[in-house]
């Protein structure tokens, strides 16, 4: 996404009511509640762990713009205190600015592994032979994914506000298929609805995918083949860093090994030292996040999912607190 403002500071100002509701100002800790199931799963899990383990008052702030979340954490004033969806290398530009250079955000050492790339329905592979990203760089193959009759296929590249959506814009160009597809940047629920319709109809579908994610448990999907990650073929400049970001970026290989961390405002160490001590030791797992995400998609409230897990694992939480 290219933000319609010239700086994340202006964007943060536009979003500031999200970060400073009256209830959140009185909270001990504020955590963003993103609009995708796995993100909600990790957010509510950490909320429940902090509340159960330390008796803290944890508030949720609804937002989806990742750069704004980092900037709010970096200010260290309690607008956003903890971000449970620190995907690396996706957010490496933000991590370099706020964690490495400014030291205003701290990234936890604990993580769980993730995968990301392009997924297709198995029928896309088995019946139509689309197995590699380079198979998309063919106008005839692209038409297989055309659902509105305009001659171009449709591919979901992620929601607005995700760093990976900018990366996917460049990868579509550098893999050679951007001209043959409509690059769709919509809410994830819209993409999942189109995947659901294609899967039920036995038709081709392609889009950015990541895991842990409930779709791997719900649908018969598989990752397209890509060239192995190469640092020289994965040079990404984010729009917040340079207005000429597209010209200066070149991404034509798979993602590096992806990890998901918890990060927090560095001032939290002074404001809530016990919380930081616990955050450093929380070790979520991809398997749990998959299960939580599926439960949320199936209609269970994220808070209920998290509370049930916390109540079933008192010894684990006690271990994290004692380390």
C-alpha positions, 0 to 999 in steps of 0.5 A: 500500500502507498499511503496517501500522506507523505509521512507516517507521522501524519498517518499516525495523527490521523489514526491517533483516536484509535490509540488513545481511547479513554479506557486505554489511557487508564490501561496498564498495557495496550495491544493492537487487535488486527483484522486477521484471525492469526493476528487476533489469536496471538494478540488475545493470547498475550493479553490473557497471559499478562492478565492471568499471570500478572493481574494487569489491565490489558486493553485492545486497540483496533488497527491494521496499519503496521507502520502506525503501530510501530510509530506508536510503540516507538513514542513510548507513551502507552498508545501501543505497548505490545505488538504480537505480530512482528513478522521478520523479514517482512517488517525488517525496515521498521525493525531497523528504524525503531529497534536497531537505530532508535532503540525505542522498540524491543523485539523479543528473542522468542519466536515461532516459524512461519511460511509465506508465498503464493498459494493455489488450490490443488485443482489449480496444480493438478488440472491446470498445471500451475506449479511455479510462480513463472507459470503465472507469467503467461497471459493464457494461464493468467486468464484461468484466474479471470472471474470478471471477464476483463481478460486479466486474472485476479491475484490477492497480494494482501491487505492495505497496511501490511509491509508484505503487500508492498513486497508482493507488488514488487514480486509480481512485477519482477516475477513477470506476471503483474501485467497479466493480473489485477493485483488485489489489495483487499481485506483478508476476509474478501480474499478468503471468500473468493478462495472459498468460492473457488474451492467449492466450485473446483476452479483455479485461485491464486493469492498471497498466503502465510502460515500459521493460518486457518486456511491450511487446515480448511482448504486443499491449498499448496504453495507455488514453487519459487527460486530459493531466497537470495539476498541479491534478489530480495532488495526491498525499499518501503514507501515510507522510506523513499518515494521512489521505492518501486524503482529502487526495489528488486524482489525476485526470489522467495522470502527468507526464513520467516519468524514471528516475534513479540515486540514492545515499547522500550519504555515499558521496561520502566513502566511495567517491568514485570510485564517485560520480564514475562513477555521475554519468555512467552513462547507461542507455537505455530500449531497453537496459532493454527488451532486458535485461528481456526476456532476464531474463524469458526465463530468463537470469540478470540478472548474465549479461545485465549482464556480457555488455553490459558486456564489449561496451561497454568504450569507453562505460564508459571514457568514463563514467569519464573524464568 
